[in-house]
Amino acid sequence: MTDKKNIRIIIFAKAPQANFAKTRLIPALGAEGAANIAHLMLKNTLSSAIGAGVAKVELCVTPDLTSVAWQGVEIPDVVEVSHQGEGDLGERMARATARALAQGDAVLLIGTDCIEMSAMLLIEAIQNLDSNDTVIYPTADGGYALLGLRQFDLSVFNNIAWSTSDVAYQTILKIKQLDWSIHIGNLLHDVDTPDDLDHVPLEWLYAEH
C-alpha cells in the first residue's frame, strides 16, 4: 500500500486577483466576483489536500508569491510554495513532476478549478495509485482535474492541445503508448465559464473572501 509519506500533492494555482483569475466568469459575476470564486476554490483545494493526510502539499503559483497579486491570500504553514516558471502548462507541470519524482515521491497534480475536489477524492486517487502507474480524473469539458504519476516521461506533457476538449483523451493515449497502467476516475466538473456556475454552491456566489 502506498505510504502517504511518499505522496506529494502539487496544486497549480493562479493568484485569485480580479481580472487575472477566472476571467471567463467576469460576464456573469464581475471581476471581483470571479476573483472571489477563485479564492474560495483555492481555499477548498488547499483544505482538501491537507485533509488527505499526505506529508507533502505544494502550492505551485503564478505569478511569484512576492507579487502584490497574492496580497491577502493566506497559505497554511504546512504548505510548501514553489513558482510555476515559464512555458506552457505542460512544461510547467513536467518540471514540477520531474522534481518531485526525483525526490522519491509519487505525485498528484491538481488545479483549483474542480468543484468536487475533496480530501476523500484525493484519498481515493492515492488508493488507485497503489495498483497503477497513473491515475487520471477527467472533467466534463475534456480536460482533467487530477493526474497521478509514479514515474516520469516528458511525452505525457508534450504536444498536448491545452485548453481544448481533447486534453484528457490525448493524455490517456500517451500513457497507454508508454504501456503504463492507468486508472480512469469518475468524471468531474471544472468551474471556468458561466454555465459551470450551476455546479457551485449558492452560498459561494454571495460569500466574501
Buried (B, 14 or more C-beta within 10 A) or exposed (E): EBEBEBBBBBBBBBBBBBEBBBBEBBEBBEBEBBBBBBBBBBBBBBBBBBBBEBEBBBBBBBBBBEEEBBEEBEBEEEBEEBBBEEEEBBBBBBBBBBBBBEEEBBBBBBBBBBBBBBBEBBBBBBEBBEEBBBBBBBBEBBBBBBBBBBEBBEBBBEEBEEEEEEBBBBBBEBBEEEEBEBBBBEEBBBBBEBEBBEBBEEEBBEEEE
